[in-house]
Amino acid sequence: MIYADSREPKRIVDKLRKLGVDVVVKGLETGDYVVRHGNYEVAVERKEVNDFLNSIADGRIFRQCHALSAKYPLSFLAIVGDLDDALEERMFNRGAVISGIVSIAVKNVQGQIVPLIFTSEGDFCLALKAIDTRLTKGELKILPRLKKAERPEIAMLTAIPGIGEKKAEKLLESFGTVQRVANASVAELMRVDGIGEKQAKQIYRFFRKNVRN
């Protein structure tokens, strides 16, 4: 059984039903889809490529993944669309986006999150069906929860090349929020302990390359 959030497009629900999947539409607090069998639940967050890039830029995706991993032992982040075209068109820093995807996969509060990329909604629906089938057959392993807790703001900042957890923490101690780090000048960033001119410029360019003016 798949539960689809009531805000999800009807066309996706229709495609799933045409594939023979039982779908119930309801309001979901966390995730866009929840695949349920017995006592087991797997959540799926669906992001169209442009929304995914926006959510990386404003840190929203890390907050959403934080909520997913806190509630479910296993979740999937499904990025739907042509990521290559979107990166080129919007002039995003490719390395930073890939680093963000890796951070989502390995840095969670408790549960595991698996990022998947699909070029079409049809493939995404097939993946949902496969998850439903495997969970029903008991073939989908529910991974153990991770013990280490991490703030989503830390995960966002560690997506910047060369910024580890300690430097991310110092940046947040100095500026308070990711938004203030993003708006800081090179001179202001250099005042943070451990951040030299080269790295301050790198942080400055990271945020301005990831958002088109």
Backbone torsions as a table, in degrees:
resi	resn	phi	psi	omega
1	MET	NA	135.1	177.0
2	ILE	-117.5	129.7	174.4
3	TYR	-101.4	124.8	179.5
4	ALA	-108.1	135.0	178.5
5	ASP	-63.2	143.0	-175.9
6	SER	-63.9	-16.1	179.0
7	ARG	-88.3	-6.7	-179.9
8	GLU	-74.4	150.7	-177.6
9	PRO	-60.7	137.7	179.4
10	LYS	-62.1	-30.3	-177.6
11	ARG	-62.9	-32.2	179.0
12	ILE	-72.1	-41.9	176.9
13	VAL	-59.7	-42.7	179.4
14	ASP	-62.9	-41.4	179.1
15	LYS	-63.3	-41.6	179.2
16	LEU	-62.9	-42.2	180.0
17	ARG	-66.7	-34.4	176.5
18	LYS	-66.7	-25.7	177.1
19	LEU	-82.2	0.2	178.9
20	GLY	86.7	17.4	-179.2
21	VAL	-92.8	136.3	174.6
22	ASP	-78.0	119.8	-177.1
23	VAL	-125.1	132.6	174.5
24	VAL	-117.7	126.5	179.9
25	VAL	-93.3	126.8	-179.8
26	LYS	-158.1	167.5	176.5
27	GLY	-76.4	126.5	178.7
28	LEU	-112.7	135.6	179.6
29	GLU	-74.9	-37.7	-176.3
30	THR	-133.3	128.5	-179.8
31	GLY	86.0	161.3	178.7
32	ASP	-94.5	-26.0	178.8
33	TYR	-141.5	144.4	173.6
34	VAL	-128.7	121.7	177.0
35	VAL	-95.6	123.6	-173.7
36	ARG	-127.2	135.9	171.6
37	HIS	-145.4	114.8	-177.2
38	GLY	62.5	-126.5	179.7
39	ASN	-91.3	1.2	-176.3
40	TYR	-98.7	138.2	178.6
41	GLU	-135.7	137.3	174.9
42	VAL	-126.9	128.8	-178.2
43	ALA	-98.2	150.4	177.3
44	VAL	-132.7	124.4	173.7
45	GLU	-103.5	121.8	-179.0
46	ARG	-101.3	130.4	177.7
47	LYS	-130.8	121.2	168.5
48	GLU	-68.5	150.7	-168.3
49	VAL	-54.7	-43.2	-177.9
50	ASN	-68.3	-38.2	176.1
51	ASP	-65.8	-37.3	177.8
52	PHE	-62.2	-45.4	179.3
53	LEU	-64.4	-40.7	176.3
54	ASN	-60.9	-41.0	-177.2
55	SER	-70.9	-26.7	173.9
56	ILE	-70.4	-43.9	-177.1
57	ALA	-63.4	-39.5	-177.7
58	ASP	-97.9	1.1	176.9
59	GLY	81.8	0.2	-177.0
60	ARG	-61.7	-37.7	-177.1
61	ILE	-62.6	-33.7	-179.1
62	PHE	-72.1	-34.6	175.5
63	ARG	-67.8	-40.1	179.5
64	GLN	-66.5	-41.3	178.6
65	CYS	-68.8	-33.1	174.8
66	HIS	-58.8	-45.7	-179.5
67	ALA	-66.6	-39.7	178.8
68	LEU	-62.3	-48.9	-175.8
69	SER	-70.3	-23.7	177.2
70	ALA	-73.9	-27.5	-174.3
71	LYS	-100.9	-34.1	-174.3
72	TYR	-120.3	138.4	177.3
73	PRO	-68.7	-23.9	178.4
74	LEU	-143.1	129.2	177.4
75	SER	-138.5	159.6	175.1
76	PHE	-121.1	137.6	170.4
77	LEU	-105.4	111.9	-177.7
78	ALA	-101.5	115.1	177.2
79	ILE	-98.4	118.9	-171.6
80	VAL	-114.3	123.6	178.5
81	GLY	129.8	-178.0	-178.4
82	ASP	-87.0	96.9	-176.9
83	LEU	-66.2	-38.2	-179.9
84	ASP	-60.0	-47.7	-179.9
85	ASP	-63.8	-40.9	-178.4
86	ALA	-65.5	-40.3	179.0
87	LEU	-63.7	-43.1	-179.1
88	GLU	-69.1	-43.5	-177.3
89	GLU	-65.8	-38.7	-174.7
90	ARG	-97.7	1.4	175.9
91	MET	58.0	41.1	174.9
92	PHE	-78.4	153.0	174.1
93	ASN	-73.2	108.6	-174.1
94	ARG	-60.9	-43.9	-179.0
95	GLY	-61.3	-39.4	-179.4
96	ALA	-67.6	-38.0	179.6
97	VAL	-66.9	-44.2	178.5
98	ILE	-63.0	-40.7	177.2
99	SER	-61.5	-37.7	177.3
100	GLY	-64.1	-39.9	178.6
101	ILE	-63.9	-42.3	177.9
102	VAL	-62.9	-41.3	179.3
103	SER	-60.3	-39.6	178.7
104	ILE	-61.8	-37.7	-176.6
105	ALA	-73.5	-32.0	-171.6
106	VAL	-112.6	-11.6	-176.5
107	LYS	-118.7	98.6	-176.6
108	ASN	-132.8	164.4	178.2
109	VAL	-73.2	-52.9	-178.0
110	GLN	-138.9	-60.9	-175.7
111	GLY	-81.7	168.8	179.9
112	GLN	-91.9	139.3	176.2
113	ILE	-119.6	128.4	-178.4
114	VAL	-111.0	112.7	177.0
115	PRO	-77.7	138.4	176.6
116	LEU	-133.3	144.6	-179.8
117	ILE	-121.1	126.7	179.7
118	PHE	-125.3	137.6	-179.5
119	THR	-79.4	-18.5	-177.3
120	SER	-140.0	158.3	176.2
121	GLU	-65.3	-32.1	178.6
122	GLY	-60.5	-43.8	178.3
123	ASP	-66.4	-37.3	177.2
124	PHE	-61.0	-43.0	179.1
125	CYS	-64.9	-38.2	176.7
126	LEU	-63.7	-37.5	178.3
127	ALA	-66.1	-41.7	176.8
128	LEU	-60.5	-41.9	178.5
129	LYS	-63.3	-41.4	179.6
130	ALA	-63.8	-40.3	178.1
131	ILE	-63.4	-43.8	179.1
132	ASP	-61.2	-44.4	-179.1
133	THR	-64.7	-45.8	-177.8
134	ARG	-67.5	-38.5	178.2
135	LEU	-66.3	-39.9	178.8
136	THR	-63.4	-38.5	-179.2
137	LYS	-82.9	-5.1	-179.0
138	GLY	78.1	17.3	-178.0
139	GLU	-91.1	-11.2	-178.8
140	LEU	-95.4	113.8	-177.8
141	LYS	-76.1	131.4	174.3
142	ILE	-88.7	112.2	-174.5
143	LEU	-71.9	151.4	177.9
144	PRO	-66.4	149.8	179.8
145	ARG	-71.7	142.7	175.6
146	LEU	-78.0	146.7	-175.8
147	LYS	-87.0	-29.9	-173.4
148	LYS	-79.4	128.6	177.8
149	ALA	-93.4	144.4	179.6
150	GLU	-144.1	137.5	178.9
151	ARG	-72.2	141.2	179.7
152	PRO	-63.2	-27.6	178.1
153	GLU	-64.5	-36.7	177.7
154	ILE	-65.1	-44.1	179.7
155	ALA	-60.1	-39.7	-179.9
156	MET	-63.2	-47.0	-175.7
157	LEU	-71.1	-31.7	178.8
158	THR	-72.9	-6.8	172.6
159	ALA	-72.7	-16.0	177.3
160	ILE	-76.9	125.0	179.7
161	PRO	-53.4	129.9	178.0
162	GLY	89.6	-5.5	180.0
163	ILE	-103.6	112.0	175.7
164	GLY	-93.2	-173.6	-176.6
165	GLU	-63.6	-40.0	-177.1
166	LYS	-65.0	-44.0	179.1
167	LYS	-69.5	-35.2	177.0
168	ALA	-61.9	-42.5	178.5
169	GLU	-62.8	-40.3	179.6
170	LYS	-66.7	-37.7	176.9
171	LEU	-62.8	-43.4	179.4
172	LEU	-68.6	-35.4	176.8
173	GLU	-62.9	-37.1	-177.4
174	SER	-78.7	-39.1	-172.4
175	PHE	-108.8	-20.8	176.1
176	GLY	92.3	-42.1	-177.9
177	THR	-140.0	160.7	175.9
178	VAL	-63.5	-37.8	-179.6
179	GLN	-59.1	-41.3	179.5
180	ARG	-70.6	-33.6	174.2
181	VAL	-63.1	-44.2	-178.5
182	ALA	-62.6	-32.7	-176.9
183	ASN	-91.0	-4.5	-175.3
184	ALA	-71.9	149.8	175.3
185	SER	-82.4	168.6	178.1
186	VAL	-60.9	-42.8	-179.6
187	ALA	-61.5	-41.5	179.6
188	GLU	-66.7	-39.8	179.0
189	LEU	-64.9	-34.5	-179.2
190	MET	-68.6	-15.8	178.6
191	ARG	-76.9	-13.0	179.1
192	VAL	-77.1	132.2	-179.3
193	ASP	-57.1	124.8	177.7
194	GLY	93.1	-5.1	179.5
195	ILE	-105.9	109.0	178.0
196	GLY	-87.4	-178.3	-177.1
197	GLU	-62.0	-43.8	-178.0
198	LYS	-61.1	-45.0	-178.3
199	GLN	-73.8	-34.4	176.9
200	ALA	-61.0	-42.0	177.5
201	LYS	-65.7	-36.1	179.6
202	GLN	-65.3	-42.8	178.4
203	ILE	-64.7	-43.7	179.6
204	TYR	-58.8	-46.9	-179.3
205	ARG	-68.9	-34.3	-178.5
206	PHE	-56.3	-49.3	-177.2
207	PHE	-72.2	-31.2	-178.2
208	ARG	-84.5	-20.8	174.2
209	LYS	-80.3	-24.2	-176.0
210	ASN	-89.2	-5.7	177.4
211	VAL	-132.5	121.4	179.1
212	ARG	-76.9	132.8	177.0
213	ASN	-79.0	NA	NA
